[in-house]
Amino acid sequence: MDFKSVPRRAYTSGPTPIEYLENLSKLLNGPDIFIKRDDYLGLAGGGNKTRKLEFLLADALKNKSDTIITCGAVQSNHCRLTLSAAKKEKIDCHLVLEERVPNSYSPTATGNNLLYSVLDADSKTVVPGGSDMIKEMEKVAKKVEAEGKKPYIIPMGGSNEIGALGYAACAEEINLQLKEDQIDIDYIITPTGSSGTHAGLLLGMGESSRSIPIIGISVNNQTKAQEEKIFKLLEQTSEYLNIENRIEKSAVKVLDDYIGLGYSLPSDGMIEAVKLLAQSEGILLDPVYTGKTMHGLIDLIRSAYFKTDDKVLFMHTGGSPALFNYGSLFQ
Ligand SMILES: Cc1ncc(COP(=O)(O)O)c(C=O)c1O
């Protein structure tokens, strides 16, 4: 895929490693598990948004914007990383935080919320769950415009046709690494929320000769709604790049069995998964995305979804700073 015509900033100095999880693979007695360490990406605390922000911030700067407005949940990795990118680019950043779980916002919470203060967000606006987030961000944009600023709105999770390019590029990076290391992956497993990661991966993988099934573990939506969301973004991103989308809708695969009681709410399976990876491999996951996705992977292995000679690549999309807000679960 040719990204050369698309402006891009660089926030990580090289590819993130793909590591073999020998201890976990042995413990689970299933397929060989590999992990793509996107928790090592650049900006404050790393994670998948860094890849999307390379394209989004470049677009904002191309538009001569001096202020970023974005939104997320009260413990948003995306808000933390967007703020971090804005600081690096020396521009302003305003956050609109959605209280998806009633009364979940606490100004003194740790985790990502603490980092909003350390990184010094220009403003934080907390709105009730289910609010029209685009409208809420537009309200902030009007205010900053009145102050003579030029705002640029980044949607929830950075998941639009520009942000998704980050994961199309990541798919190319993965393909190159697998080729160099001579690893034949049979499946990729990724968390899916605002959908840009899964859509971008599908697009990037589809453009190569490889067609590795990508299983998305939903953290919020039911399967059908999430698959439609991903496919729609896949089409929009192809259109943006002026390429034909060759991915069939049936190739978009999402499982919604690991959401538990709801977005960001802890589940026993997530707690087991976070502890298992930490204690077998010394790697930290997060409670909202990668913990639930690892729960999915463990459950699929235990229910013999994979063959024992399969090779599965787990996308570590970051988020471990949020772990500190869930302390009591792990003590
Ligand atoms: C750590 C982490 N993993 C995965 C995701 C989901 O990625 P996407 O929103 O692109 O579907 C997010 C989104 O916020 C995240 O913060």
The ligand as an ORCA input file, in Angstrom:
! r2SCAN-3c Opt
* xyz 0 1
  C      -5.635     -0.174     24.889
  C      -6.643     -0.209     23.800
  N      -6.760     -1.323     23.078
  C      -7.678     -1.437     22.087
  C      -8.530     -0.390     21.785
  C      -9.527     -0.598     20.704
  O      -9.070     -0.113     19.491
  P     -10.072      0.542     18.459
  O     -10.729      1.675     19.208
  O      -9.250      0.973     17.339
  O     -11.085     -0.473     18.097
  C      -8.429      0.809     22.506
  C      -9.331      1.925     22.213
  O      -9.474      2.859     22.914
  C      -7.470      0.901     23.541
  O      -7.332      2.023     24.267
*
